[in-house]
Amino acid sequence: MRQVALVTGSSRGIGLAAAKALAREGFAIALNGPEDDDELAAAIAAIKEIGVPSVAVPFDVSDLTAHQAALTQAEEALGPLTTLINNAGVGVINRGDMLDVTEESYDRCMAVNTKAVFFLSQCFAKRLCARTRPAQLFHSIVNISSANAIAVATPRSEYCVSKAAAAMVTKTLAVRLGPENIAVYDVQPGLIETEMTAPVIAQYEARAREGLTLFPRVGQPDEVGMIIASLASGKLPYTTGQVISADAGMLVPRF
């Protein structure tokens, strides 16, 4: 009997790092990307090298009609899911003045970063609540939001709004699912070197060295993956609803 996790947006970046960290903890892994492409195939190969069962479950998380089928596909291949990692996310279409943000960019951020998290979690939670779950297996939802759930980044206002809303999804889920013994967490990464941050990573590195973060460097996906795996493995027992700031102390209030 083993833990089984679906990790959305796990063909690269933080999602893939989380999938690898979970696999090292013995989880079977359902990997997800929007398409069944070479990137997702490479991710599957990386998990198989670790030696745990895995399956590719390609679907667009913003397509709510795909959620049930995706969860069913994962469970038919790997067994009952114990864990959902809501990692898939998008940035803004164009960085710039909030007064120039388009409805298209706003809706895209909300659809992927917030609405998908809400309804995929709902679908997952209904399955867990409807069945008898082994007490020895830890059941959880880990949502990956952002430090921008709290701190404003003026060139990405619509992204900040979507992540702030996603943070509230975690809180409401934690309250609803606590009586079901399902833990819910919000991991809020700060300056992490990923494909999404590649266009501005040099700026991030400079600001980190100048003191924006307490550790004078940017973070790596593997570090966030380790945090996610620790939470999903129940290594913070008797906790739920917590925000884990994976930001090297960036948001610590200072004078």
C-alpha positions in Angstrom: 0.0 0.0 0.0 1.5 3.3 -1.1 0.8 7.0 -1.4 -0.3 8.0 -4.9 0.0 11.7 -6.1 -1.3 13.6 -9.1 1.0 16.5 -9.7 -0.3 19.1 -12.2 2.1 21.0 -14.4 4.8 18.4 -13.7 6.5 18.1 -17.0 9.0 20.7 -15.9 10.0 23.2 -13.3 8.7 23.1 -9.7 6.1 20.5 -10.7 8.7 18.0 -12.0 10.9 18.7 -9.0 8.0 17.9 -6.7 7.2 14.7 -8.6 10.8 13.5 -8.3 10.9 14.4 -4.5 7.6 12.5 -4.0 8.9 9.6 -6.0 11.9 9.4 -3.7 9.5 9.2 -0.8 7.9 6.1 -2.4 4.9 7.8 -4.0 3.4 6.5 -7.2 3.2 9.5 -9.5 0.6 10.7 -12.1 2.4 13.4 -14.1 0.5 16.1 -15.9 1.0 18.6 -18.7 -1.4 20.2 -21.1 -0.3 17.9 -23.9 1.1 14.4 -24.4 4.4 15.7 -25.7 8.1 15.0 -25.5 8.5 17.0 -22.4 5.9 15.0 -20.5 7.5 11.8 -21.9 10.9 12.9 -20.5 9.3 13.6 -17.1 7.8 10.0 -17.1 11.3 8.6 -17.9 12.8 10.6 -15.0 10.3 9.2 -12.6 10.7 5.6 -13.8 14.5 6.0 -13.2 13.6 6.5 -9.5 11.8 3.2 -9.6 8.2 3.9 -8.7 5.0 3.4 -10.7 4.0 6.4 -12.9 1.6 7.4 -15.6 1.1 10.4 -17.9 -2.2 12.2 -17.5 -2.2 15.0 -20.0 -5.0 17.5 -19.7 -5.7 21.2 -19.5 -6.4 22.0 -15.9 -8.6 24.9 -16.9 -10.9 22.5 -18.7 -13.2 21.6 -15.8 -14.9 18.9 -17.9 -11.6 17.0 -18.0 -11.1 16.7 -14.3 -13.1 13.6 -13.5 -11.6 11.6 -16.4 -8.1 12.7 -15.4 -8.5 11.5 -11.8 -10.1 8.2 -13.1 -7.2 7.7 -15.5 -4.6 8.2 -12.7 -6.5 5.9 -10.3 -7.0 3.1 -12.8 -3.2 3.1 -13.5 -1.9 3.6 -10.0 -4.6 2.9 -7.4 -6.5 5.3 -5.2 -5.1 8.8 -5.1 -4.0 10.1 -1.7 -2.5 13.4 -2.8 -3.1 16.3 -5.1 -0.4 18.8 -5.9 -2.0 21.8 -7.6 1.1 23.2 -9.2 0.1 24.1 -12.8 0.1 27.9 -13.3 0.6 30.6 -15.9 2.1 34.1 -15.8 0.8 37.2 -17.5 0.6 37.6 -21.2 2.5 40.9 -21.1 4.2 42.6 -18.1 3.3 46.2 -17.7 1.1 48.8 -16.2 -2.0 47.5 -14.4 -4.0 50.1 -16.3 -3.2 48.3 -19.5 -4.0 44.8 -18.4 -6.3 43.0 -20.8 -9.4 40.9 -20.0 -7.7 38.1 -21.8 -4.7 38.0 -19.6 -6.8 38.5 -16.4 -9.1 35.6 -17.3 -6.2 33.4 -18.3 -4.6 33.8 -14.9 -7.8 33.3 -13.0 -8.8 30.2 -15.0 -5.5 28.4 -14.5 -4.2 29.7 -11.2 -7.4 29.9 -9.3 -10.5 28.3 -10.8 -8.7 25.1 -11.8 -7.3 24.8 -8.3 -10.7 25.2 -6.8 -12.6 22.7 -9.0 -9.9 20.1 -9.3 -9.5 20.1 -5.5 -13.3 19.8 -5.2 -13.4 16.8 -7.6 -10.5 15.2 -5.8 -11.9 15.8 -2.3 -15.3 14.4 -3.2 -13.6 11.1 -4.2 -11.7 10.9 -1.0 -14.7 11.7 1.2 -16.8 9.1 -0.6 -14.6 6.2 0.2 -13.0 4.5 3.2 -9.3 5.6 3.4 -6.6 3.6 5.1 -5.7 5.4 8.3 -2.0 4.7 7.8 -1.9 6.7 4.6 -1.6 10.5 4.8 -4.1 12.4 2.5 -3.5 15.9 1.5 -3.8 18.7 -1.0 -0.8 21.0 -1.6 -1.4 24.1 -3.5 1.5 26.1 -5.0 0.6 29.7 -5.1 3.2 32.4 -4.9 4.8 35.1 -2.7 2.7 37.4 -4.9 -0.4 36.2 -3.0 0.9 38.7 -0.5 3.4 41.0 -2.1 2.4 43.1 -5.1 4.5 42.9 -8.3 3.2 45.9 -10.2 4.0 44.6 -13.7 2.0 41.4 -13.0 -1.1 42.6 -11.2 -3.5 40.1 -12.6 -1.2 37.3 -11.6 -1.0 38.6 -8.1 -4.8 38.8 -7.9 -5.1 35.1 -9.1 -2.6 33.9 -6.6 -4.2 35.8 -3.7 -7.5 34.1 -4.6 -5.7 30.7 -4.8 -4.3 31.3 -1.3 -7.9 31.7 0.0 -8.9 28.4 -1.8 -6.3 26.7 0.5 -7.8 28.2 3.6 -11.4 27.3 2.7 -10.4 23.8 1.7 -8.5 23.3 5.0 -11.6 24.3 7.0 -13.9 22.1 5.0 -11.6 19.1 4.9 -10.2 19.1 8.4 -13.0 17.0 9.8 -12.2 14.5 7.0 -8.6 14.2 8.1 -7.4 15.7 4.8 -4.6 18.2 5.2 -4.3 21.2 3.0 -1.3 23.5 2.5 -0.3 26.5 0.6 3.3 26.7 -0.6 4.3 30.2 -1.7 7.5 30.3 -3.7 9.5 33.5 -4.0 12.3 34.0 -6.4 12.8 30.6 -8.0 14.8 29.8 -11.1 12.3 28.3 -13.6 11.3 28.6 -17.2 8.6 31.1 -16.2 11.2 33.4 -14.5 13.9 32.9 -17.1 13.3 36.3 -18.8 13.9 38.2 -15.5 16.1 35.8 -13.6 19.2 38.1 -13.9 17.2 40.9 -12.3 16.0 38.5 -9.6 19.5 37.3 -8.9 20.8 40.9 -8.6 18.0 41.9 -6.2 18.6 38.8 -4.1 22.3 39.7 -3.7 21.2 43.3 -2.8 19.2 42.0 0.1 15.6 41.4 -1.2 15.9 37.9 0.2 17.6 37.1 3.5 19.6 34.3 1.8 21.4 36.3 -1.0 20.4 34.0 -3.9 17.4 32.8 -5.9 15.9 29.4 -5.1 15.9 26.2 -7.1 12.9 24.1 -8.1 14.4 21.1 -6.2 14.2 23.0 -3.0 10.5 23.8 -3.4 10.0 20.1 -4.4 11.5 19.0 -1.2 9.1 21.2 0.8 6.1 19.9 -1.1 7.2 16.3 -0.6 7.7 16.9 3.1 4.2 18.3 3.5 2.6 15.5 1.4 4.4 12.8 3.3 2.9 14.1 6.6 6.2 15.2 8.0 4.5 18.2 9.6 2.0 16.3 11.6 -1.0 17.9 13.3 -0.9 20.8 10.8 -3.3 22.0 8.1 -4.1 25.4 6.5 -0.5 26.5 6.8 1.3 28.8 4.4 4.8 27.8 3.8 6.8 30.7 2.4 9.5 29.2 0.2 11.1 32.6 -0.3 14.3 32.8 1.7 12.7 35.2 4.1 11.8 37.7 1.4 8.5 38.7 3.1 9.9 39.0 6.6 8.9 42.5 7.7 12.0 44.7 8.1 13.0 48.3 8.9 
